[in-house]
Amino acid sequence: DDMKNHPHQIIMAAAGSGMAPLKACIESGLFSCASSGTTTLYYGEWTEDDLCFTDLHDNWRNYMGITVVPVLSRTPDTRGYIQEVLQQDGLATRTTDIDNNNNDNNNDNAMAIPTTWAILCGMDDMVESCTKVLTSAGMDDQRILLNLS
């Protein structure tokens, strides 16, 4: 089924230097295919001062529809690491009902639907932990692209 392979949501996760390959993907226009869906970038760094390409984040949101979610692990108001924020944002709940075409929408935040794709770039531990969160939420591991640093 063609619609099943069309991404309606793209989840990107990058930490540290893993942001460079995702920047290249964004600037290539790769995500224009998800124009009817959502694209979210979870970008992990220690502090706000460590974030790179911040001058581009508004353009990515305004012109490409990419929501950038900074995940800062060494600040007083930290939400944790990227994998923890994915879970907090509802990724790991109720997705089996969605995958089984059950229309029970008790969790409107559940993100891992059958047409979701993910691109994970960064340190092995972050990529492996995010992969576990995504697959536990019901994502097919064939829809998770990896770039390890």
C-alpha positions, 0 to 999 in steps of 0.5 A: 500500500503506497499510503502506508509507505508515505511518511506522515510523521518524521521523528529526528533525534540528534545529540552533539555532532549528530546534528551535522548529518541531520542538518544536511538531510533538512537542507537537502529537502528530504523532508518535503515528502512529509508536508502533509504530516509533522516533522519533529527534531529532538536535539540534545545538548548539555546546555543552551550554549552548546546548541548549534545552528540555532540561527536556522531553527526558525527557518526550519519551522517556518519554511519546512514545518520542522519543530525543533525540541531542544533537550538540555541535559545539564540545566536546572529544568532538564526533562532528561535525555532524548529517549526520556523526552520521547517517552514523556511526549507520549511516544511509548503509549497506546501505539499498538491500538493505533497499529491495529487500526483501533480508533480508540484515541485515549492518548492523542499524543501517541506518535508511533503510528504505522506511517512514522519514520525516524532518523537517529544520529549521535552517540551509540548509547543515545541511538540505541536507547531511542531505538528501544523507545521507538520499537517498544512503542510499536515502530517497525525497526525498518523505519528507523534509520541510524547514523552512529558517531 
